[in-house]
Amino acid sequence: MQLTLIKKTDLTPTVKSYTFKPELPFIFEPGQFVMLKQVGAEQKCARAFSIVSEKDSDDIVFIMKHNPVGHVSGFLATAELGAIIETGAPVGRFVLNPADTDRVFVATGTGLAPIVSFFNSKNIATAPHTTIFGVRHEEDIFWADRLPKNSLITLSQPSESWEGLKGRVTAHTEALISEHPNAAWYMCGNPEMVSEVRAQLIAAGVEKTAIHFEIY
Ligand SMILES: Cc1cc2nc3c(=O)[nH]c(=O)nc-3n(C[C@H](O)[C@H](O)[C@H](O)COP(=O)(O)OP(=O)(O)OC[C@H]3O[C@@H](n4cnc5c(N)ncnc54)[C@H](O)[C@@H]3O)c2cc1C
């Protein structure tokens, strides 16, 4: 299917959001991703991007870490509005389990994409939830206004003036486990974070069936 670029926004110095108009209605489950590629490019040049659904919108939004030589992110960074990109069908099993009784969402960087999508899911209302979002510097924070009020933002390399949480998300996992002993965990971001938090959860006795993750 083809998507037409209708909006580009710089969210941080390294993260951009892209809004597209799909040629046909785009049906997906919040948390899923698609393979995007330039029109006519070989399949090996397709790259995975999580869908960020905008509430009450027919448009499709993605957030991308900018790579100037990226097959997809590099192309879109210099593409004009009206440019076309190809998408495969939505896929992935990183979706909310409606049977959860409590949820903790853990995201680093653009791993926030499917988590924000979850906030628009019909299943989000089935359980209370808490989010922890980790980035390096103040300037890397984006979409803080889209996070629920009880969300935590932690900076691994904050400036001296930062008065919020400090450290990587792993520094706060144990406190969250204590506060949410029966939660289902949904993690998305870089491989090291997912691997480390997963190990912390398993060591603390969290059931593997309650640990969901998407690795970027
Ligand atoms: C299920 C899933 C969902 C994902 N969702 C998202 C998402 O929503 N947002 C997001 O930002 N990412 C997401 N990712 C990660 C994303 O798919 C990869 O980072 C992908 O490589 C990005 O494509 P690109 O077009 O930016 O660059 P690519 O085309 O992959 O990179 C082009 C070339 O640049 C080289 N390169 C890559 N990084 C660097 C670097 N830092 N410096 C120098 N050269 C480099 C590579 O070797 C490659 O040859 C997701 C991954 C998965 C598995």
PDBQT file of the ligand as one rigid body, heavy atoms in Angstrom, charges set to zero:
ROOT
HETATM    1  C1  LIG A 301       9.479  -4.081  15.298  1.00  0.00    +0.000 C 
HETATM    2  C2  LIG A 301      10.341  -2.849  15.175  1.00  0.00    +0.000 A 
HETATM    3  C3  LIG A 301       9.774  -1.589  15.238  1.00  0.00    +0.000 A 
HETATM    4  C4  LIG A 301      10.580  -0.447  15.117  1.00  0.00    +0.000 A 
HETATM    5  N1  LIG A 301      10.011   0.788  15.218  1.00  0.00    +0.000 NA
HETATM    6  C5  LIG A 301      10.796   1.885  15.151  1.00  0.00    +0.000 A 
HETATM    7  C6  LIG A 301      10.211   3.188  15.307  1.00  0.00    +0.000 A 
HETATM    8  O1  LIG A 301       8.995   3.354  15.477  1.00  0.00    +0.000 OA
HETATM    9  N2  LIG A 301      11.052   4.260  15.236  1.00  0.00    +0.000 N 
HETATM   10  C7  LIG A 301      12.413   4.105  15.035  1.00  0.00    +0.000 A 
HETATM   11  O2  LIG A 301      13.121   5.126  15.002  1.00  0.00    +0.000 OA
HETATM   12  N3  LIG A 301      12.966   2.888  14.901  1.00  0.00    +0.000 NA
HETATM   13  C8  LIG A 301      12.195   1.782  14.943  1.00  0.00    +0.000 A 
HETATM   14  N4  LIG A 301      12.765   0.560  14.796  1.00  0.00    +0.000 N 
HETATM   15  C9  LIG A 301      14.195   0.464  14.467  1.00  0.00    +0.000 C 
HETATM   16  C10 LIG A 301      14.389   0.684  12.967  1.00  0.00    +0.000 C 
HETATM   17  O3  LIG A 301      13.694  -0.299  12.224  1.00  0.00    +0.000 OA
HETATM   18  C11 LIG A 301      15.875   0.568  12.600  1.00  0.00    +0.000 C 
HETATM   19  O4  LIG A 301      16.640   1.440  13.397  1.00  0.00    +0.000 OA
HETATM   20  C12 LIG A 301      16.093   0.878  11.127  1.00  0.00    +0.000 C 
HETATM   21  O5  LIG A 301      17.414   0.472  10.798  1.00  0.00    +0.000 OA
HETATM   22  C13 LIG A 301      15.908   2.321  10.804  1.00  0.00    +0.000 C 
HETATM   23  O6  LIG A 301      16.025   2.504   9.381  1.00  0.00    +0.000 OA
HETATM   24  P1  LIG A 301      16.711   3.809   8.754  1.00  0.00    +0.000 P 
HETATM   25  O7  LIG A 301      16.042   4.088   7.493  1.00  0.00    +0.000 OA
HETATM   26  O8  LIG A 301      16.748   4.892   9.784  1.00  0.00    +0.000 OA
HETATM   27  O9  LIG A 301      18.246   3.403   8.568  1.00  0.00    +0.000 OA
HETATM   28  P2  LIG A 301      18.880   2.143   7.808  1.00  0.00    +0.000 P 
HETATM   29  O10 LIG A 301      18.465   2.088   6.399  1.00  0.00    +0.000 OA
HETATM   30  O11 LIG A 301      18.657   0.909   8.611  1.00  0.00    +0.000 OA
HETATM   31  O12 LIG A 301      20.423   2.498   7.867  1.00  0.00    +0.000 OA
HETATM   32  C14 LIG A 301      21.156   2.718   6.632  1.00  0.00    +0.000 C 
HETATM   33  C15 LIG A 301      22.591   2.407   6.821  1.00  0.00    +0.000 C 
HETATM   34  O13 LIG A 301      23.150   3.217   7.817  1.00  0.00    +0.000 OA
HETATM   35  C16 LIG A 301      23.976   2.441   8.650  1.00  0.00    +0.000 C 
HETATM   36  N5  LIG A 301      23.782   2.989   9.961  1.00  0.00    +0.000 N 
HETATM   37  C17 LIG A 301      22.751   2.715  10.782  1.00  0.00    +0.000 A 
HETATM   38  N6  LIG A 301      22.862   3.441  11.911  1.00  0.00    +0.000 NA
HETATM   39  C18 LIG A 301      23.997   4.173  11.762  1.00  0.00    +0.000 A 
HETATM   40  C19 LIG A 301      24.652   5.118  12.571  1.00  0.00    +0.000 A 
HETATM   41  N7  LIG A 301      24.163   5.435  13.773  1.00  0.00    +0.000 N 
HETATM   42  N8  LIG A 301      25.789   5.703  12.098  1.00  0.00    +0.000 NA
HETATM   43  C20 LIG A 301      26.268   5.378  10.873  1.00  0.00    +0.000 A 
HETATM   44  N9  LIG A 301      25.683   4.482  10.067  1.00  0.00    +0.000 NA
HETATM   45  C21 LIG A 301      24.584   3.898  10.511  1.00  0.00    +0.000 A 
HETATM   46  C22 LIG A 301      23.494   1.018   8.558  1.00  0.00    +0.000 C 
HETATM   47  O14 LIG A 301      24.631   0.151   8.607  1.00  0.00    +0.000 OA
HETATM   48  C23 LIG A 301      22.821   0.961   7.214  1.00  0.00    +0.000 C 
HETATM   49  O15 LIG A 301      23.655   0.395   6.234  1.00  0.00    +0.000 OA
HETATM   50  C24 LIG A 301      11.976  -0.594  14.918  1.00  0.00    +0.000 A 
HETATM   51  C25 LIG A 301      12.546  -1.873  14.855  1.00  0.00    +0.000 A 
HETATM   52  C26 LIG A 301      11.751  -2.976  14.975  1.00  0.00    +0.000 A 
HETATM   53  C27 LIG A 301      12.392  -4.338  14.905  1.00  0.00    +0.000 C 
ENDROOT
TORSDOF 0
